[in-house]
Amino acid sequence: MRVSSIRALATLKDTLVSNALLLRGEKLAKQKDLRLRGAEANEVLELATSLGRNQPRPGKSQSARMVETVRDDFGHNSPELEIALARTWPPELVLDPTNREAERKAVESLLLNWRVASSIAQGLGEIGAIN
């Protein structure tokens, strides 16, 4: 029911609706072990997807920050979050070449966990699709 409601509201593409969805996403993002909670996890994934479609990309927005927070909790395993992040703040998916520790961790994650590699690849693919 929640996911259907989020999808219906997101189709309105109204600023007030986007703000309400963002507030709900931020509230859910504060919960611990979100990925282990079925209904809330699905809800936050749908919120991120909707916000990724509706939020403009002039700079790092609140929706991008919310997606980043949830993304860390999901362990970068969710393609929905990587795609939403690519839509809201594409530079977040690109590594800083001066940060060797982050580069090492990213390569390690890609090699050891195919789900992380798949999710990040889908996010990078979305950057190519952005106008």
C-alpha positions in Angstrom: 0.0 0.0 0.0 2.8 2.5 0.9 4.7 1.8 -2.2 1.7 2.3 -4.4 0.9 5.6 -2.7 4.5 6.8 -3.2 4.3 6.0 -6.9 1.0 7.7 -7.3 2.2 10.9 -5.5 5.4 10.9 -7.4 3.6 11.1 -10.7 2.2 14.5 -9.7 5.8 16.0 -9.9 4.8 18.8 -7.5 7.2 20.5 -5.3 5.0 20.1 -2.2 4.7 16.4 -2.8 8.4 16.0 -3.4 9.1 17.8 -0.1 6.7 15.5 1.8 8.3 12.4 0.2 11.7 13.8 1.1 10.7 14.4 4.8 9.4 10.8 5.0 12.6 9.5 3.5 14.8 11.5 5.9 12.7 10.1 8.8 13.2 6.5 7.6 16.9 7.1 6.9 17.4 7.8 10.6 16.4 4.3 11.6 19.0 1.8 12.5 19.3 -1.4 10.4 16.8 -0.2 7.9 17.7 -2.8 5.3 16.6 -5.5 7.7 13.1 -4.0 8.1 11.0 -5.3 5.2 8.3 -2.7 4.7 10.4 0.3 5.6 13.3 -0.9 3.4 10.9 -1.2 0.4 9.4 2.2 1.2 12.7 3.9 1.4 13.9 2.3 -1.9 10.7 3.5 -3.6 11.1 7.0 -2.1 14.7 7.2 -3.4 13.5 6.1 -6.8 10.8 8.7 -6.9 13.0 11.5 -5.6 15.6 10.5 -8.2 13.1 11.0 -11.0 11.6 14.2 -9.6 14.4 16.2 -8.1 16.4 18.7 -10.2 20.3 18.4 -10.3 21.7 21.9 -9.9 23.8 20.9 -6.9 23.9 18.5 -4.1 20.4 18.4 -2.8 18.7 17.2 0.3 17.4 14.2 -1.6 21.0 13.3 -2.6 22.1 13.5 1.0 19.2 11.2 2.1 20.0 8.7 -0.6 23.7 8.7 0.5 22.7 8.0 4.1 20.4 5.1 3.1 23.0 3.8 0.6 25.6 3.4 3.3 23.1 1.5 5.4 22.3 -0.9 2.5 26.0 -1.5 1.9 25.9 -0.2 -1.7 23.9 -3.4 -2.6 20.8 -1.7 -3.9 20.7 -0.7 -7.6 17.7 1.6 -6.9 19.8 3.7 -4.6 22.8 3.9 -6.9 20.5 4.9 -9.8 18.8 7.5 -7.6 22.1 8.9 -6.6 23.3 9.1 -10.2 20.2 11.1 -11.0 20.3 13.5 -8.0 24.1 13.9 -7.7 26.2 12.1 -10.3 29.7 13.2 -9.0 29.1 11.1 -5.9 29.5 7.9 -8.0 32.9 9.0 -9.3 35.9 8.4 -7.1 38.3 11.1 -6.1 41.6 10.2 -7.6 43.6 11.7 -4.7 41.9 9.5 -2.1 43.8 6.2 -2.4 42.0 4.6 0.6 38.6 5.1 -0.9 39.9 3.8 -4.2 41.3 0.7 -2.5 38.0 0.1 -0.7 36.0 0.5 -3.9 38.1 -1.9 -5.8 37.9 -4.4 -3.0 34.1 -4.1 -2.8 33.8 -4.5 -6.5 35.9 -7.7 -6.6 34.5 -9.3 -3.5 30.8 -8.6 -3.9 29.1 -8.9 -7.3 26.0 -7.2 -6.0 27.9 -4.1 -5.2 29.6 -4.2 -8.6 26.3 -4.6 -10.3 24.6 -1.8 -8.4 27.5 0.7 -9.0 27.6 -0.3 -12.7 23.9 0.4 -13.0 24.4 3.8 -11.4 27.2 4.6 -13.7 25.1 3.5 -16.7 22.4 6.0 -15.5 24.9 8.8 -15.6 25.3 8.1 -19.3 21.6 8.3 -19.8 21.2 11.7 -18.2 20.6 14.5 -20.6 
